[in-house]
Amino acid sequence: MMAIFKVIFFADLVGKPGRFVLSEMCKPLKDKFGADYVIANTENAAGGFGITPEMADKIFKYGVNCQTSGNHIWDRMDILKYLDDEPRLLRPANYPHGAPGSGSYTDEANGVKIGIINIMGRTYMKEIDCPFQVVDREILKMRNLVDVIIVDFHAEATSEKQAMAYYLDGKVSAVIGTHTHVQTADETILRKGTAFISDVGMTGPHDSIIGMAVGPSLGRFLTGMPKRFTCASDDIKISGVLVTVESSTGKAQAIERFRIDYGKSDNDWE
């Protein structure tokens, strides 16, 4: 009999709206999907830029087992020590040696051992260590220790994300793209059994420009002048994917994306 392991990956949380909708819907969706494990990218949880230790602690209490991040993980200085103290909050593994925290984590749920790896792309982003070489090293470290491996690839370019998916096909259970905040419709199972989506989307206010209020964001495009971004607040949605894996082989059986309306509130969620 095939042993099935289900993982929910919640898309990038943006600000207070994202934290709120996750607090309301994480456990109900875990029950609805029959998920064994929950991962969320939380690098934008604090007003759209970074995350604080207090917020990270609350998100774990919502029912999230592991949190991933990206380039905005460094936006709040008080997170640096927390990264060293809390292995369940990841930063991209391909930051150079000496950066706080870790880029991978191993855990167990319902008798299945799972590894989570967080890496970041380099195309149109900060020039850090090669994500392809680094992810190979991270996989090698956990290959004989876990049954399922999920990779969060935080990258700008779709081509780089697709390249990573094909590079890792058959080596990991899923490659989940994050960073651009716009959910793509290309979820698939590659030939060797790896689930992939270019971008899982955004959990937060969708009446926005990738989570930020339209006015200041649009103003910067129109004038080229710096603007102070503020988090939007309306049309809140929770986005993500459900990945179903055969735990005995580590191969994905299905990937299902979702984007669920919480409501077009007038800040009554606050």
C-alpha positions as CSV (number, residue, x, y, z in Angstrom):
1,M,0.0,0.0,0.0
2,M,1.4,3.4,-1.0
3,A,2.3,5.7,1.9
4,I,1.1,9.2,1.2
5,F,2.5,12.3,2.8
6,K,0.9,15.7,2.2
7,V,2.6,19.1,2.6
8,I,1.0,22.5,2.4
9,F,3.3,25.3,1.3
10,F,1.7,28.7,2.1
11,A,2.8,31.6,-0.2
12,D,4.7,34.6,0.9
13,L,2.9,36.3,3.8
14,V,2.6,40.1,3.5
15,G,2.1,42.2,6.5
16,K,-0.7,42.1,9.1
17,P,-3.3,41.0,6.6
18,G,-1.2,38.0,5.6
19,R,-0.5,37.1,9.3
20,F,-4.2,37.4,10.1
21,V,-5.5,35.2,7.3
22,L,-2.9,32.6,8.1
23,S,-4.0,32.6,11.8
24,E,-7.6,32.1,10.8
25,M,-7.1,29.5,8.0
26,C,-3.9,27.5,8.7
27,K,-5.4,24.8,10.9
28,P,-8.7,24.6,9.0
29,L,-6.9,24.1,5.7
30,K,-4.6,21.6,7.2
31,D,-7.6,19.6,8.3
32,K,-9.5,20.1,5.0
33,F,-6.5,18.9,2.9
34,G,-5.5,16.2,5.4
35,A,-2.0,17.6,5.4
36,D,0.8,16.2,7.5
37,Y,3.2,19.2,7.4
38,V,2.9,22.9,6.9
39,I,5.6,25.3,5.5
40,A,5.2,29.1,4.9
41,N,7.4,31.7,3.5
42,T,7.3,34.6,6.0
43,E,10.0,37.0,4.9
44,N,7.5,39.8,4.4
45,A,5.4,39.3,7.5
46,A,6.4,42.6,9.2
47,G,4.7,45.3,7.2
48,G,5.9,43.7,3.9
49,F,9.6,43.8,4.9
50,G,11.2,41.2,7.1
51,I,9.9,39.4,10.2
52,T,10.4,39.9,13.9
53,P,11.0,37.2,16.5
54,E,7.6,37.8,18.1
55,M,5.8,37.3,14.7
56,A,7.8,34.2,13.9
57,D,6.8,32.7,17.3
58,K,3.1,33.4,16.7
59,I,3.2,31.9,13.2
60,F,4.5,28.6,14.6
61,K,1.6,28.7,17.0
62,Y,-0.8,29.1,14.0
63,G,0.2,25.6,12.9
64,V,3.2,26.2,10.7
65,N,6.0,23.7,11.2
66,C,8.8,25.4,9.3
67,Q,9.2,29.0,7.9
68,T,11.3,29.9,4.9
69,S,12.4,33.3,3.7
70,G,14.5,35.2,1.1
71,N,16.3,38.4,0.5
72,H,14.1,40.4,3.0
73,I,15.0,38.2,5.9
74,W,17.6,40.8,6.9
75,D,15.3,43.8,7.0
76,R,14.7,43.5,10.8
77,M,17.9,43.4,12.7
78,D,16.4,41.8,15.8
79,I,15.8,38.6,13.7
80,L,19.6,37.9,13.4
81,K,20.0,36.3,16.9
82,Y,16.7,34.5,16.5
83,L,17.9,32.8,13.3
84,D,20.7,31.3,15.3
85,D,18.4,30.2,18.1
86,E,15.4,28.9,16.0
87,P,16.3,26.3,13.4
88,R,12.8,26.2,12.1
89,L,13.1,29.7,10.5
90,L,15.3,29.4,7.5
91,R,17.3,31.9,5.5
92,P,18.6,31.1,2.0
93,A,21.4,28.5,2.3
94,N,23.6,30.1,-0.4
95,Y,24.4,33.2,1.7
96,P,28.2,33.0,2.4
97,H,29.6,31.3,5.4
98,G,29.2,33.5,8.5
99,A,25.6,34.6,7.9
100,P,23.3,33.9,10.8
101,G,21.0,30.9,10.8
102,S,20.7,28.0,8.5
103,G,19.3,27.2,5.1
104,S,18.0,23.7,5.8
105,Y,16.1,21.9,8.4
106,T,15.1,18.3,9.0
107,D,11.9,17.2,10.9
108,E,9.5,14.3,11.3
109,A,5.8,14.2,11.1
110,N,3.5,11.1,11.3
111,G,6.5,8.8,11.0
112,V,7.9,10.5,7.9
113,K,11.2,12.4,7.9
114,I,11.2,15.6,5.9
115,G,13.9,18.0,4.8
116,I,13.3,21.6,3.9
117,I,15.9,23.6,1.9
118,N,15.8,27.3,1.3
119,I,17.9,28.8,-1.6
120,M,17.9,32.0,-3.5
121,G,18.4,32.8,-7.1
122,R,21.0,35.2,-8.5
123,T,19.4,36.5,-11.7
124,Y,18.4,40.2,-11.0
125,M,19.1,39.6,-7.4
126,K,22.1,39.8,-5.0
127,E,25.2,37.9,-6.2
128,I,25.6,35.3,-3.6
129,D,26.9,31.7,-3.7
130,C,25.7,29.5,-6.6
131,P,22.3,28.1,-5.7
132,F,22.9,25.0,-7.9
133,Q,26.1,24.0,-6.1
134,V,24.8,24.9,-2.7
135,V,21.5,22.9,-3.0
136,D,23.5,19.9,-4.1
137,R,25.5,20.1,-0.9
138,E,22.4,20.5,1.2
139,I,20.7,17.5,-0.4
140,L,23.9,15.4,0.1
141,K,23.8,16.2,3.8
142,M,20.2,15.0,4.3
143,R,19.8,12.4,1.5
144,N,20.1,9.4,3.8
145,L,18.3,11.0,6.7
146,V,14.9,12.0,5.2
147,D,12.1,10.5,3.0
148,V,10.8,13.8,1.6
149,I,12.7,17.0,0.5
150,I,11.0,20.3,-0.2
151,V,12.9,23.2,-1.8
152,D,11.9,26.8,-1.6
153,F,13.6,28.5,-4.5
154,H,13.3,32.3,-3.9
155,A,14.1,33.8,-7.2
156,E,13.1,36.6,-9.6
157,A,13.5,35.0,-13.1
158,T,11.1,32.3,-14.2
159,S,13.9,30.8,-16.4
160,E,16.1,30.3,-13.4
161,K,13.3,28.7,-11.4
162,Q,12.6,26.3,-14.3
163,A,16.3,25.5,-14.6
164,M,16.4,24.7,-10.9
165,A,13.4,22.4,-11.2
166,Y,14.9,20.4,-14.1
167,Y,18.2,20.3,-12.3
168,L,16.6,18.8,-9.2
169,D,14.1,16.6,-10.9
170,G,14.3,13.2,-9.2
171,K,16.6,14.5,-6.5
172,V,13.8,16.2,-4.4
173,S,10.1,15.9,-3.9
174,A,9.2,19.5,-4.8
175,V,10.7,22.8,-6.0
176,I,8.4,25.7,-4.9
177,G,9.1,29.1,-6.4
178,T,8.7,32.1,-4.2
179,H,9.5,35.9,-4.3
180,T,7.4,37.5,-7.1
181,H,4.1,37.3,-5.2
182,V,2.0,36.5,-8.4
183,Q,0.8,32.9,-8.5
184,T,1.6,31.1,-11.7
185,A,-0.6,28.4,-13.4
186,D,2.2,26.0,-14.3
187,E,2.1,23.5,-11.5
188,T,3.3,20.1,-12.8
189,I,5.0,16.9,-11.9
190,L,8.3,16.6,-13.9
191,R,9.3,13.3,-15.5
192,K,11.4,12.0,-12.7
193,G,8.9,12.7,-10.0
194,T,9.5,16.3,-8.7
195,A,6.6,18.7,-8.2
196,F,7.1,22.2,-9.4
197,I,5.5,25.6,-9.6
198,S,7.2,28.8,-10.8
199,D,5.7,30.9,-8.1
200,V,3.3,30.0,-5.3
201,G,1.9,33.5,-5.0
202,M,1.1,35.7,-2.0
203,T,-0.9,35.4,1.2
204,G,-2.2,38.9,2.0
205,P,-3.9,41.9,0.4
206,H,-4.5,41.3,-3.3
207,D,-6.0,44.8,-4.0
208,S,-2.4,46.0,-4.2
209,I,0.9,46.0,-6.2
210,I,2.4,42.7,-4.8
211,G,1.1,43.5,-1.4
212,M,1.9,47.2,-1.2
213,A,-0.6,50.1,-1.4
214,V,-1.2,51.1,-5.0
215,G,-0.6,54.8,-4.7
216,P,3.0,54.9,-3.5
217,S,4.0,51.9,-5.7
218,L,2.4,53.4,-8.8
219,G,4.0,56.8,-8.0
220,R,7.5,55.4,-8.0
221,F,6.9,53.9,-11.5
222,L,5.4,57.2,-12.8
223,T,8.0,59.6,-11.4
224,G,11.1,57.5,-10.6
225,M,11.2,59.1,-7.2
226,P,11.6,57.1,-4.0
227,K,8.4,56.5,-2.1
228,R,7.6,55.1,1.3
229,F,5.7,51.8,0.8
230,T,2.9,50.8,3.0
231,C,1.1,47.5,3.2
232,A,-2.3,47.3,1.5
233,S,-5.3,46.0,3.4
234,D,-8.1,44.9,1.2
235,D,-9.1,41.8,-0.8
236,I,-7.2,39.3,1.4
237,K,-6.4,35.9,0.0
238,I,-4.5,32.9,1.2
239,S,-2.5,31.2,-1.5
240,G,-0.3,28.1,-1.7
241,V,0.1,24.6,-3.0
242,L,-0.7,21.1,-1.6
243,V,2.0,18.6,-2.6
244,T,1.2,14.9,-2.3
245,V,4.3,12.7,-2.0
246,E,4.8,8.9,-1.9
247,S,7.0,8.8,1.2
248,S,8.6,5.5,0.4
249,T,10.1,6.9,-2.8
250,G,10.1,10.6,-2.2
251,K,8.4,11.2,-5.5
252,A,5.5,13.6,-5.9
253,Q,2.2,12.2,-6.9
254,A,0.3,15.5,-7.2
255,I,0.6,19.3,-6.8
256,E,-2.6,21.4,-6.4
257,R,-2.4,25.2,-6.2
258,F,-5.1,27.2,-4.3
259,R,-6.0,30.8,-3.8
260,I,-8.8,31.3,-1.4
261,D,-10.7,34.6,-0.7
262,Y,-11.0,35.7,2.9
263,G,-13.0,38.8,1.9
264,K,-12.9,42.3,0.7
265,S,-12.9,43.7,4.2
266,D,-12.9,47.3,5.4
267,N,-10.1,46.5,7.9
268,D,-12.6,44.6,10.0
269,W,-9.9,41.8,10.2
270,E,-7.9,44.1,12.4
